[in-house]
Amino acid sequence: MLYSFANLSTDKLSAIQGLEQEIGGTIVAMTEVKEVAPAPIPDEKLEKIRALEKELGVVLVAVQ
């Protein structure tokens, strides 16, 4: 499964912010992206993706 940041209405965002205050922590709202699947990547290409992830400080996901 692949997830993306959720697009929240003002009411939903307010509810999450209220819960954050109540529990004293940060919450990230995510939603499932259903139209994609991980792409099969040969090991040599996977190493190039991992190297760029490390260089950029991000997570990269190859999808089909």
C-alpha positions as CSV (number, residue, x, y, z in Angstrom):
1,M,0.0,0.0,0.0
2,L,1.0,3.6,-0.6
3,Y,-0.1,6.6,1.4
4,S,-0.1,10.3,0.8
5,F,-0.8,13.2,3.0
6,A,-4.6,13.6,3.5
7,N,-6.5,16.6,2.1
8,L,-8.5,17.6,5.2
9,S,-11.5,19.8,5.6
10,T,-11.3,22.5,8.2
11,D,-13.5,20.4,10.6
12,K,-11.3,17.4,10.3
13,L,-8.1,19.4,10.7
14,S,-9.6,21.1,13.8
15,A,-10.4,17.6,15.3
16,I,-6.9,16.4,14.7
17,Q,-5.4,19.5,16.2
18,G,-7.6,19.1,19.3
19,L,-6.4,15.6,19.7
20,E,-2.8,16.7,19.3
21,Q,-3.2,19.2,22.1
22,E,-4.9,16.5,24.3
23,I,-2.2,13.9,23.8
24,G,0.7,16.3,23.6
25,G,2.0,15.0,20.4
26,T,2.0,15.5,16.6
27,I,-0.3,13.5,14.3
28,V,0.1,13.2,10.6
29,A,-3.1,12.4,8.6
30,M,-2.5,10.0,5.7
31,T,-4.8,8.5,3.0
32,E,-4.3,5.4,0.9
33,V,-3.5,5.9,-2.8
34,K,-5.2,3.0,-4.5
35,E,-4.3,3.4,-8.1
36,V,-0.6,2.6,-7.7
37,A,1.5,-0.4,-6.8
38,P,5.2,-0.7,-6.1
39,A,7.2,-1.2,-9.3
40,P,9.5,-4.2,-9.5
41,I,13.1,-2.8,-9.5
42,P,16.2,-4.8,-10.3
43,D,18.9,-4.7,-7.6
44,E,21.3,-2.4,-9.5
45,K,18.6,0.2,-10.1
46,L,17.4,-0.1,-6.5
47,E,20.9,0.8,-5.3
48,K,20.8,4.0,-7.4
49,I,17.4,4.9,-5.9
50,R,18.7,4.3,-2.3
51,A,21.8,6.4,-3.0
52,L,19.7,9.3,-4.2
53,E,17.4,8.9,-1.2
54,K,20.4,9.2,1.1
55,E,21.8,12.2,-0.8
56,L,18.4,14.1,-0.8
57,G,17.3,13.0,2.7
58,V,13.9,11.8,1.4
59,V,12.1,8.5,0.7
60,L,11.6,7.6,-2.9
61,V,8.9,5.1,-4.0
62,A,8.9,3.6,-7.5
63,V,5.4,2.9,-8.7
64,Q,3.7,1.5,-11.7
